[in-house]
């Protein structure tokens, strides 16, 4: 089992398959994607070898991220191959939901067990303003299809002051929809310093409101992500809060990240990354990658430096999978 010097165990790998995204969200890529060619990204064989190595080290959950993972035509193949790895209990994808109704069944047939869909507003006009795309009805249809296929569905919504911090529509939607909607605090990156100052709001304000209205905390599982989740008997759905600026946020860290270029990131907001790609080649024994990850994990810090306005290698959230 992977364990750092602070006793934290790592059951969860976020594996980026591309940093390309076709949306232009105001908090991430307001000018659209400006990046590298597709051939720079990890191949299916490299991605599967990374997943095999982490499974051998005790990882139970692998989330395929981007950018937008669905822009890779070989995503179903990647899902299927990772799904068959011994020890992997959950294969998840985070997506913006583009063409989701046409794609979700193929992903589910390949072995997908969980999907996280980014929806920053349930108002179609506001959604288009944030993302640059008028696709909210299509995305909601895709979520309905995913639930019908038996997938665990979560919705991600970046919490922005004076944009989507009024929870009225969210609460109305969750009364009858059995999904978890997670509010994620806006995080500062080098590309978005001004946006952060204008729109950051603490998730603690939402948490206080939920507790006052009778919402109760949900117990965490070992491979769960960073969200604090809450349930209420009058609602079919749940609300989650991801609050990187809260006290002791990093104390429960259980996940590592590999970028689409094969860099191991010990923290979302940290160093430039440790290059694992040479160790993912067919002529290199899997034990070499396992040894490298184990060795480098000793350098993982107790927490991030966001309070010092240091975002490490992160110019935008699409770079290493958010």
C-alpha positions as CSV (number, residue, x, y, z in Angstrom):
1,X,0.0,0.0,0.0
2,X,1.3,3.4,-0.9
3,X,1.8,5.5,2.2
4,X,3.5,8.9,2.7
5,X,5.5,10.1,5.6
6,X,2.4,11.6,7.2
7,X,0.6,8.2,7.3
8,X,-1.8,9.0,4.4
9,X,-2.6,6.1,2.2
10,X,-3.3,6.4,-1.5
11,X,-6.2,4.3,-2.9
12,X,-7.1,6.7,-5.8
13,X,-5.3,7.7,-9.0
14,X,-6.4,10.5,-11.3
15,X,-5.1,9.5,-14.7
16,X,-5.3,12.3,-17.4
17,X,-5.7,11.1,-20.9
18,X,-5.6,14.5,-22.6
19,X,-5.4,18.2,-21.7
20,X,-7.4,19.2,-24.8
21,X,-10.9,20.6,-24.0
22,X,-13.6,21.7,-26.4
23,X,-15.3,24.0,-23.8
24,X,-14.1,27.5,-22.9
25,X,-15.2,27.8,-19.3
26,X,-14.6,31.2,-17.7
27,X,-12.7,29.8,-14.7
28,X,-10.4,27.5,-16.7
29,X,-9.9,28.1,-20.5
30,X,-11.8,31.4,-21.2
31,X,-9.9,31.8,-24.5
32,X,-10.3,28.1,-25.5
33,X,-7.7,25.4,-25.6
34,X,-4.2,26.5,-26.7
35,X,-2.1,23.4,-26.5
36,X,0.0,20.6,-27.8
37,X,-0.8,18.0,-30.5
38,X,-2.6,14.7,-29.7
39,X,0.5,12.6,-30.3
40,X,2.1,14.0,-27.2
41,X,-0.4,12.3,-24.9
42,X,0.1,8.9,-23.3
43,X,-0.9,5.9,-25.4
44,X,-3.4,3.3,-24.3
45,X,-0.5,0.9,-23.5
46,X,1.2,3.5,-21.4
47,X,-2.0,4.4,-19.6
48,X,-2.7,0.8,-18.8
49,X,0.8,0.1,-17.6
50,X,0.5,3.1,-15.2
51,X,-2.8,1.7,-14.0
52,X,-1.4,-1.8,-13.5
53,X,1.5,-0.4,-11.4
54,X,-0.8,1.6,-9.2
55,X,-3.1,-1.4,-8.8
56,X,-0.1,-3.4,-7.6
57,X,0.5,-0.7,-5.0
58,X,-3.1,-0.9,-3.6
59,X,-4.9,1.6,-5.8
60,X,-8.6,0.7,-5.9
61,X,-10.1,3.6,-8.0
62,X,-8.9,5.1,-11.2
63,X,-10.5,8.3,-12.6
64,X,-9.8,9.2,-16.3
65,X,-9.7,12.9,-16.6
66,X,-8.7,15.7,-19.0
67,X,-9.1,18.2,-20.5
68,X,-12.1,16.4,-21.9
69,X,-11.5,12.6,-22.0
70,X,-14.3,12.0,-24.6
71,X,-12.2,13.8,-27.2
72,X,-10.1,10.6,-27.4
73,X,-11.7,8.2,-29.8
74,X,-10.0,5.3,-28.0
75,X,-11.5,6.1,-24.6
76,X,-13.8,3.0,-24.6
77,X,-10.7,0.8,-25.2
78,X,-8.9,2.5,-22.3
79,X,-11.8,2.0,-20.0
80,X,-12.2,-1.6,-20.9
81,X,-8.5,-2.4,-20.4
82,X,-8.3,-0.7,-17.0
83,X,-11.6,-2.2,-15.9
84,X,-10.0,-5.7,-16.2
85,X,-7.0,-5.0,-14.0
86,X,-7.0,-7.0,-10.8
87,X,-7.6,-4.8,-7.8
88,X,-9.3,-2.0,-9.6
89,X,-12.8,-1.7,-8.1
90,X,-13.9,1.6,-9.6
91,X,-13.3,3.1,-13.1
92,X,-14.6,6.6,-13.4
93,X,-14.6,9.4,-15.9
94,X,-14.9,13.1,-15.5
95,X,-16.5,14.8,-18.5
96,X,-18.1,18.0,-19.6
97,X,-21.0,15.9,-21.0
98,X,-20.4,16.8,-24.7
99,X,-22.5,14.3,-26.8
100,X,-23.0,12.2,-23.6
101,X,-26.3,10.6,-24.6
102,X,-24.5,9.1,-27.7
103,X,-21.4,7.9,-25.8
104,X,-22.5,6.8,-22.3
105,X,-23.7,3.3,-23.2
106,X,-20.5,2.4,-24.9
107,X,-18.5,3.5,-21.9
108,X,-20.8,1.5,-19.6
109,X,-20.4,-1.6,-21.7
110,X,-16.7,-1.1,-21.5
111,X,-16.8,-1.3,-17.7
112,X,-17.3,2.3,-16.5
113,X,-18.8,2.3,-13.0
114,X,-18.9,6.0,-12.2
115,X,-19.2,9.3,-14.1
116,X,-18.8,12.9,-12.9
117,X,-20.3,15.5,-15.2
118,X,-19.5,19.2,-15.0
119,X,-22.5,21.4,-14.8
120,X,-21.8,24.9,-13.4
121,X,-25.4,26.1,-13.7
122,X,-28.8,24.6,-14.2
123,X,-29.9,27.7,-16.0
124,X,-29.4,27.3,-19.8
125,X,-28.4,30.9,-20.4
126,X,-26.0,31.0,-17.5
127,X,-24.6,27.6,-18.5
128,X,-23.8,28.9,-22.0
129,X,-22.3,32.1,-20.6
130,X,-19.9,30.0,-18.4
131,X,-19.0,27.3,-20.8
132,X,-19.4,28.9,-24.3
133,X,-21.8,26.0,-25.2
134,X,-25.6,25.8,-25.4
135,X,-25.7,22.1,-24.4
136,X,-27.4,21.9,-21.0
137,X,-30.4,19.8,-22.2
138,X,-28.2,17.3,-24.0
139,X,-26.0,16.9,-20.9
140,X,-29.0,16.4,-18.6
141,X,-30.3,13.8,-21.0
142,X,-26.9,12.0,-20.8
143,X,-27.2,12.0,-17.0
144,X,-30.6,10.4,-17.2
145,X,-29.2,7.7,-19.5
146,X,-26.2,7.1,-17.2
147,X,-28.5,6.6,-14.2
148,X,-30.7,4.2,-16.3
149,X,-27.6,2.2,-17.1
150,X,-26.8,1.8,-13.3
151,X,-23.8,4.1,-13.2
152,X,-23.0,6.2,-10.1
153,X,-23.5,9.8,-11.2
154,X,-22.0,12.9,-9.6
155,X,-22.2,16.5,-10.9
156,X,-19.4,19.0,-10.4
157,X,-20.2,22.7,-10.2
158,X,-17.4,25.3,-9.7
159,X,-18.7,27.6,-7.0
160,X,-18.4,31.2,-8.1
161,X,-19.5,34.3,-6.1
162,X,-22.3,36.3,-7.8
163,X,-22.5,33.7,-10.6
164,X,-24.0,30.4,-9.2
165,X,-23.9,30.7,-5.4
166,X,-27.7,30.9,-5.1
167,X,-28.7,27.3,-4.4
168,X,-32.4,27.6,-5.1
169,X,-32.4,25.8,-8.5
170,X,-29.9,23.2,-7.2
171,X,-32.1,22.3,-4.2
172,X,-35.1,22.0,-6.4
173,X,-33.3,19.7,-8.8
174,X,-31.9,17.4,-6.0
175,X,-35.4,16.9,-4.4
176,X,-36.1,14.3,-7.1
177,X,-32.8,13.5,-8.7
178,X,-30.7,10.8,-6.9
179,X,-27.3,12.3,-7.8
180,X,-24.6,14.0,-5.8
181,X,-23.9,17.6,-6.8
182,X,-20.5,18.8,-5.5
183,X,-19.6,22.5,-5.3
184,X,-15.9,23.1,-5.9
185,X,-14.3,26.3,-4.7
186,X,-12.6,28.3,-7.4
187,X,-8.9,27.7,-7.1
188,X,-6.2,30.2,-8.0
189,X,-4.0,29.4,-11.0
190,X,-1.4,31.5,-12.8
191,X,-3.8,32.2,-15.7
192,X,-6.7,33.1,-13.5
193,X,-5.5,35.3,-10.6
194,X,-8.0,38.1,-11.3
195,X,-10.9,35.8,-11.8
196,X,-10.1,34.1,-8.5
197,X,-10.1,37.4,-6.6
198,X,-13.4,38.3,-8.1
199,X,-15.3,35.1,-7.7
200,X,-13.8,33.0,-4.9
201,X,-16.3,32.1,-2.1
202,X,-15.7,29.7,0.7
203,X,-17.6,26.5,0.6
204,X,-17.9,26.9,4.4
205,X,-20.7,29.3,3.8
206,X,-22.7,26.6,2.0
207,X,-21.8,24.0,4.7
208,X,-23.2,26.3,7.5
209,X,-26.4,26.8,5.5
210,X,-26.8,23.0,4.9
211,X,-26.2,22.1,8.5
212,X,-28.7,24.8,9.7
213,X,-31.3,23.3,7.3
214,X,-31.0,19.8,8.6
215,X,-28.5,18.2,6.2
216,X,-26.2,15.5,7.7
217,X,-22.6,14.5,6.9
218,X,-22.1,11.3,5.0
219,X,-19.3,8.9,6.2
220,X,-16.3,8.8,3.9
221,X,-15.0,5.6,2.2
222,X,-11.3,5.0,1.9
223,X,-11.3,5.6,-1.9
224,X,-13.6,8.6,-1.9
225,X,-12.5,11.9,-3.3
226,X,-12.0,15.1,-1.4
227,X,-15.6,16.1,-1.1
228,X,-17.5,16.4,2.2
229,X,-20.9,15.0,1.3
230,X,-24.3,15.7,3.0
231,X,-27.7,14.1,2.8
232,X,-31.2,15.1,3.8
233,X,-34.3,12.8,4.2
234,X,-36.4,15.2,2.0
235,X,-34.0,15.0,-0.9
236,X,-33.2,12.2,-3.4
237,X,-29.8,13.7,-4.1
238,X,-26.8,14.8,-2.0
239,X,-24.6,17.9,-1.9
240,X,-20.9,17.7,-1.7
241,X,-18.3,20.4,-1.0
242,X,-14.7,20.4,-2.1
243,X,-13.0,23.1,-0.1
244,X,-9.2,23.3,-0.7
245,X,-9.0,26.5,1.3
246,X,-10.5,24.9,4.4
247,X,-8.5,23.9,7.5
248,X,-7.0,20.4,7.3
249,X,-8.2,19.9,3.7
250,X,-5.0,18.0,2.9
251,X,-5.1,15.7,6.0
252,X,-7.4,13.3,4.2
253,X,-5.6,13.3,0.8
254,X,-5.8,9.8,-0.7
255,X,-5.0,10.4,-4.4
256,X,-2.2,11.0,-6.7
257,X,-2.2,12.3,-10.3
258,X,-0.5,11.4,-13.6
259,X,-0.7,14.0,-16.3
260,X,-1.5,13.2,-20.0
261,X,2.3,13.5,-20.6
262,X,3.2,10.9,-18.0
263,X,4.2,13.3,-15.2
264,X,3.5,12.1,-11.6
265,X,2.1,15.0,-9.5
266,X,2.1,14.5,-5.8
267,X,-0.3,17.4,-5.4
268,X,-2.6,19.3,-7.8
269,X,-0.8,22.5,-6.8
270,X,2.9,21.5,-6.5
271,X,6.0,20.9,-8.5
272,X,6.5,20.5,-12.2
273,X,5.9,16.8,-12.1
274,X,8.1,13.7,-12.0
275,X,8.5,12.1,-15.4
276,X,7.3,8.5,-15.4
277,X,6.9,8.1,-19.1
278,X,10.3,6.4,-19.7
279,X,9.2,3.8,-17.1
280,X,6.0,3.1,-19.0
281,X,7.7,1.6,-22.0
282,X,7.3,-2.1,-22.9
283,X,10.9,-3.0,-22.3
284,X,11.0,-1.6,-18.7
285,X,9.8,-3.9,-15.9
286,X,6.8,-2.7,-14.0
287,X,8.8,-2.8,-10.8
288,X,10.9,0.1,-12.0
289,X,7.8,2.4,-12.1
290,X,6.6,1.1,-8.7
291,X,10.0,1.7,-7.1
292,X,10.1,5.3,-8.6
293,X,6.6,6.2,-7.3
294,X,7.3,4.7,-3.9
295,X,10.6,6.6,-3.6
296,X,9.2,10.0,-4.8
297,X,6.1,9.7,-2.5
298,X,8.5,10.4,0.4
299,X,8.7,14.0,-0.9
300,X,5.0,14.7,-0.7
301,X,4.3,17.7,1.5
302,X,1.8,17.9,4.3
303,X,-0.3,20.5,2.4
304,X,-0.5,22.8,-0.6
305,X,0.7,26.4,-0.8
306,X,-2.5,27.9,-2.1
307,X,-2.7,30.3,0.8
308,X,0.6,31.8,-0.4
309,X,-0.9,32.1,-3.9
310,X,1.5,29.4,-5.2
311,X,-0.2,27.2,-7.8
312,X,2.9,25.2,-8.8
313,X,2.8,23.9,-12.4
314,X,-0.9,24.7,-12.8
315,X,-1.6,27.5,-15.3
316,X,-5.1,26.1,-15.8
317,X,-7.1,23.2,-14.5
318,X,-7.1,21.2,-17.7
319,X,-3.4,20.6,-17.5
320,X,-3.3,17.7,-15.1
321,X,-6.9,16.7,-14.7
322,X,-8.1,19.1,-12.0
